[in-house]
Amino acid sequence: MHREREEAIPLKSRNRDPSDEDDDDVSGDTTTTRAHLQVPAGNRHSNGPSGHNDNGYATSMDDNEVTVTIEVVKPSRLIYKVTDNPPPHMVLLFALQQSLLSVSTALTVSLLVSELICARSDNDIKTRIMSATFLMIGVSTFTMSTLGVRLPIFQGPAMTYIVPLFALTTLPEWQCPAQEDLALHYKNSTMNTTLSMVNGEYLVPRDWINEKIQQSSGSLMAGGLFHMLIGLTGLVGFITRFIGPVTIVPAIVLIGLFIYKVAVRFAQTHWGVAALTTGTAVILALYLAKFSTPVPAWNRQRGFHIKWQPLHQMFAILIAVVVGWLVSWLLTELDVLSAEPGNKQFYARTDTRLDIITQAPWFAVPYPGQFGMPSFHVGAFVSFFIATIMSLLDSLGDYSACARACYVPQPPAFAFNRGIAVEGVMSIISGATGCCHATVSFGGNIGAIGLTKVASRRVFQAIGLLYVLFAVITKVGAVFITIPYCVLGGVQIITSGIFIGVVLSNLQYVDLNSSRNLAIIGMALLLGLMLPYWKEQNPDAIQTGVEDLDRIIGIMISNPVFVGGFVSCFLDNTVPGTLAERGLAKVSPKKKDDDIKQEKNEEISDEFENGYEIYDIPWLPASIKQSAIAKYIPIFPGKSPAKSMTNAPLMAM
């Protein structure tokens, strides 16, 4: 048989018996490939001008040849692709699994915010901040997967926004008052002193706390506005021309190094329980990483059987929290931990804050302005703006990492822009509700996609709805607040350690044999540690004669992210160096042109499970996409949707 194109193709029957499939093994999802064979007329057998040949293949005929179309079915590499819709009960289970991966981080950030605004003993404030945090996680995750970049990405509280709060605590007006000062305040006040004490400690007056929340809220909203405009104007690509791995790595490593204060605040309540929590997570996630857990399963075809899944690795942090919590309960029952409110071990007990659950209402809806009208603080705005740039670059890396995990093409420029714009809108809403932090994409949940092989967009939309439910049912947040501080400290040790390690891994794209790069990174890290320490030791050293300017400069040099990021960015863009040396030459021009040509021909490589269509919003009217204003707002597909932001950072955290 003469062939115009020869191709070896394994054939599979299209008429498979559904009973042959394992009900809960959906790895049989398939993709269809077509091959065409051209056969001379003398070698064919058919029943007429067009019909079926003796082998049953569909044919089309003319006087000279027969075209045979063979459909080939190849297995999918994902259980559920981005566009798949799993059964509702499976969606719920997958959503619960992903939600539990990030609860500890959400809890830690919200409690840390409470500490920094002097609300450590104010359970009502802590519960409301927790509910607002859960609400923003839910709204951000749902919006990002539906309207934003439209990838299955979890949006959670960003640690990059905690460092600015630490910098603000160096200002006299942001420092928490001592118990002696509070006692004097209430002595001269007409307020009932009994109502102002919890567990033997004076509460910081509510108006003092609200003032801090209002200042950080207004400043965060202003930073979110810039974040949104960067996405709507397409400035993301412009920024990434000047900010590469040599800039990003020192800046974000300094975040991780500065966060050690967070771990110490919580772990010092009982170092033994903190070490046990960390050790449990390390054993399950690292030492036993190559092992699988036997899971009993049953279906109609195979009956009762055992499946092997790395569940202990997927839920390592959750299991570690449960183990640490149980040990804290045991130490509390044995009265090993001190019950004195002034003792650090007080917050390691499990019985000292149970009243939070009983006092919290069943339902409450966080709303904008719940802590008062947002105000503006110049120093806080500068800090939040720096955090905005860092979180923006972090998210760009996560978008790319998520695309790889989902086996889809890299997001085109309009999808990047739309995702960044949505994050900016969410930052504005976060500031309005009093979260004191914004939300960014979480790399840990992207890693879970690679483990579970579940990349369905519906799952992450369900996650968003679950977190909104957690926010509205206030007692759920109250239960999380009762987790012993030492357990949270243990979790912070491993999560912060992984965070720093992942950031350092991005140095693989930089030429580390270059003395230029080594000098820039080393000086940025050193100055990022030196100047904040010097400012802490000499709070009144800056004297320009203008009080507001002194305050702004003081906050900037107290922020290690700003110092390290500014130094590394300035040197990286002024000291001569090639793009390859700087880690910016990640995609060759030839490959970029080939990608665009491939998209124009509507040919998607076999390495992808979905095409560029997943980044479009199908239910948005074409009149909006093609309107005159859409030409100036680069968040909709243009003539070359395959054109991606090839200079986007490769960070994936």
C-alpha angles and dihedrals in degrees: 000000000000114000125195089201124017118213131167106224126175108223127218129185115259091205101071121168108247089218089067090067123090107238096223097031101082095166087112091084105131145203123212125229124188127212126186125212122190113211126189113248093245093062097051133092119198142152097239144321090321132002137088128327126222092276094054098248119143111252140184120202143199130166095283112032150009122230113212117197115205119190114210121197118209125186120253121241091219130061090216122015125214093267096042122110111214120203112282095251091051091048089055093049093046090047093051090050094052092043093055091053092068104032093095093054093047090049094047094049095047093048091047090052088052090053094049094050090050096252097121093125097032102097094181093057091046092052093049093048089048091051091048090050092051091048093053092046090054097044093043095048094047093046095046094052093043106035107006124061088330094225123124095265127153116221117207142159113300122231088204088075093054094066092064089055090053089052091051092054088069088070115090094233092054097050116105115246121246121247090252091057091048091050090053091047094053091043089061092041130086091224119116105261092208091061090050096060131079121184090346095308127111115242119232107248111267094233090057091053093044091052091058091047092049093051094048091043096055092044091049091050090053090050089048090053090057089045090055094046091052088059097042094049096044093240091140092088091048092052094049090058089070102030115066137151093290088061099036100048099057092042097051094037086059088056089056093045091048092049090069084092088064093053092047093051091058104029095051090071086076120349093192095060091042090053091047091051092049093045093051092052092046093051094048098041101036114016093042096036093116094052130082131215120238110239121189112232138173136195138160096259103043100022116204113001142148124254123197116220132160091242094144089058095044093050098033095122094044092050090047090053091051092048093048091046092052092050091049089051091051092049089048093052091049089049091235092134120072117254094201110117092219093054119093091228090064090085091049092065122095098213103054099079104034089113087072089072095048095045096046114094118242095239133025132152118217109227137183113277095018089139095041136276112328115247133191132252117185094209093048090049093053090050093047092047090056089048088050092058092048094048090046091057090043091055093049089057092047092051089056093045092050091051090054092048091051095046093238130128118276111275113270120236095264091054091050090050094048092049092051091047091052091050089053092052090049090051090055091051091045090055092048093053093049100248091138089212138065131230128249136174118285119227093198092067090049088056089052089058089058091051100043097035088222110130100156115146089215091065092059092045086055090049089057092052091048093054091048086054090050089052096050095045095066096190089067090062090045090057091054091051090061092064107119114258093231090060090053089048090055091050090050092054093061099034093048090045092053089045092056092044093052091049092051090050089069089071086080087083092055126079100247091183088069114099086204093063095041092052094048094048093044096049092045092053094045095049090043088061098036103052098048089048091049091049090050091052093044108034094166098042096105110079115163095151092249112093096203092049090049089053094050094047090046093053093046096053090042088060109082091195092059094045096047094039094048094048095046094044093049095047094041091055098041104038109080114254140141123254090246090051091051093047094246100112096082099135125038119229090240092057091047092053091047090053092053092047090049092053093049089054088049092234116143118196120247089246090074129076094196134022135229090285090085089072094058123088102235098191094051109104115253089230089068095045092050098039122121093251091053089065090064097041107065099207098102130070115277132189093294108036091166091068103108132187096264092177093057113126116263094226114138112180 
